[in-house]
Structure formats: C-alpha cells, structure tokens
Amino acid sequence: MSRHVTAIVAATSSGGIGLNGTLPWRLPGEMKKVTTTSGLSTHDANSTSMNTVIMGRKTWESIPTKFRPLPNRRNVIISRQGVNM
C-alpha cells in the first residue's frame, strides 16, 4: 500500500527557521494558509487518519494555550528539552 505525503516547509536560504523567538520573515496570510491547509483532511469521514503538524518547542509555546493543541490534526513537538502540554 502506498502513502501520499505532502509537506509544507519554510526556511531561509541558509536553513534558518527562527530569529529571536519569531519567524525570520513576514508574509501576509502565511499562517492562515498553513493553518487551513494542515487542518484539511484528504481522507473520507470513516477514516481514522489525520494530518500531522510538526513544530519545535518554541513554536508550540508561542501558540496561546486556548488554541493548543491545534485542532483537526496530530500535533508533534520536537525539542531537546521537555515540553509541558
């Protein structure tokens, strides 16, 4: 059985993903597009599959508590330190 994988990745030309606790760029509508796209399911209503969003600890902590975990997707947080969920 083959699986289809689609990824949204953002990094600077030198591989940077953050700068002083924020994104190193400002693109209007970027977060809305990522949120909408990652929350969409390509599976039918009977499927137990869901999309996954992978983020670093600082990104997780930057999301207001009332919006965590991000709904309608599996949230995976990667960190060298522990994460309070």
C-alpha positions as CSV (number, residue, x, y, z in Angstrom):
1,M,0.0,0.0,0.0
2,S,1.5,3.3,-1.0
3,R,1.1,6.5,1.0
4,H,1.0,10.1,-0.2
5,V,3.0,12.7,1.8
6,T,2.7,16.4,1.3
7,A,4.9,18.8,3.3
8,I,4.9,22.5,3.9
9,V,8.4,23.6,4.9
10,A,9.7,27.1,5.5
11,A,13.3,28.1,5.9
12,T,15.7,30.9,4.9
13,S,18.2,30.2,2.2
14,S,20.8,29.4,4.9
15,G,18.4,27.0,6.6
16,G,17.1,29.3,9.4
17,I,13.7,28.6,10.8
18,G,13.6,31.3,13.6
19,L,15.2,34.5,14.7
20,N,15.0,35.9,18.2
21,G,11.8,33.9,19.0
22,T,10.0,34.9,15.8
23,L,9.9,33.9,12.2
24,P,12.7,35.5,10.2
25,W,10.2,36.7,7.6
26,R,6.8,38.3,7.4
27,L,4.4,37.1,4.7
28,P,0.8,38.3,4.9
29,G,-1.6,35.4,5.0
30,E,1.1,32.8,5.6
31,M,-0.1,31.5,8.9
32,K,-3.8,31.4,7.7
33,K,-2.7,29.3,4.7
34,V,-0.6,26.9,6.8
35,T,-3.4,26.6,9.4
36,T,-6.1,26.0,6.8
37,T,-4.0,23.5,4.7
38,S,-2.7,21.5,7.7
39,G,-6.2,21.2,9.2
40,L,-7.8,19.8,6.0
41,S,-8.2,16.1,5.7
42,T,-7.8,14.3,2.4
43,H,-9.4,11.2,3.9
44,D,-13.1,10.2,4.0
45,A,-15.3,10.6,7.1
46,N,-14.8,7.0,8.1
47,S,-11.0,7.2,8.1
48,T,-9.1,7.3,11.4
49,S,-6.2,9.1,9.6
50,M,-5.5,12.8,10.1
51,N,-2.9,15.3,9.1
52,T,0.1,15.9,11.3
53,V,1.9,19.2,12.1
54,I,5.4,19.0,13.4
55,M,6.8,22.0,15.3
56,G,9.5,23.0,17.7
57,R,9.0,23.6,21.4
58,K,9.2,27.4,21.0
59,T,6.6,27.4,18.3
60,W,4.3,25.3,20.5
61,E,4.8,27.7,23.4
62,S,4.1,30.7,21.2
63,I,0.6,29.4,20.5
64,P,-1.9,30.7,23.0
65,T,-2.9,27.9,25.4
66,K,-6.6,28.2,24.4
67,F,-5.6,27.2,20.8
68,R,-3.4,24.2,21.8
69,P,-3.4,21.6,20.6
70,L,-4.1,22.7,17.0
71,P,-7.5,21.1,16.2
72,N,-8.2,18.6,13.5
73,R,-4.6,17.4,13.2
74,R,-2.0,15.5,15.2
75,N,0.4,17.8,17.0
76,V,4.0,16.7,17.2
77,I,6.5,18.8,19.2
78,I,10.2,18.3,18.8
79,S,12.7,19.6,21.4
80,R,15.9,19.0,23.2
81,Q,14.1,19.9,26.4
82,G,10.9,18.6,27.9
83,V,7.6,20.1,26.8
84,N,4.7,20.9,29.1
85,M,1.5,20.0,27.4
